[in-house]
Amino acid sequence: MDLVSPSGHTASACIVYGGLALLLLRGSARPSLVALVPLGITALIGYTRIATSAHTALDVVLGAAVGLAGLACLAWAAPPAPRLSGWPVLITGLTVLTFTHGLQLPAEAALRRVVLGH
């Protein structure tokens, strides 16, 4: 297995979906069950990166490790969860997704520099 570049898609999925679950559902009666949703999304995205030959399995595993490290930092540094109504959060999320759909961010190059030192 060759390392090409850690998967930015996998790292981002882990941080974004895991972070949303962490921040919005803290204090939930069953946080361990809630963790399965972002884990499943991250695994699916990682699988698609391998299936499309965009990354190797090692790239995806390293991307997930980067994402988990970011998620651990977020869990450590995050303040207590505010009381939010679900509708403003949902509308804000959908608005951000709508306006950023199709944009390519330089995450892959940044991850390559951090992990490989290039």
Secondary structure, DSSP 8 states (H G I E B T S, - for coil): -------HHHHHHHHHHHHHHHHHSTT-S-HHHHTHHHHHHHHHHHHHHHHTTSS-HHHHHHHHHHHHHHHHHHHHH--------HHHHHHHHHHHHHHHTT---THHHHHHHHHH--
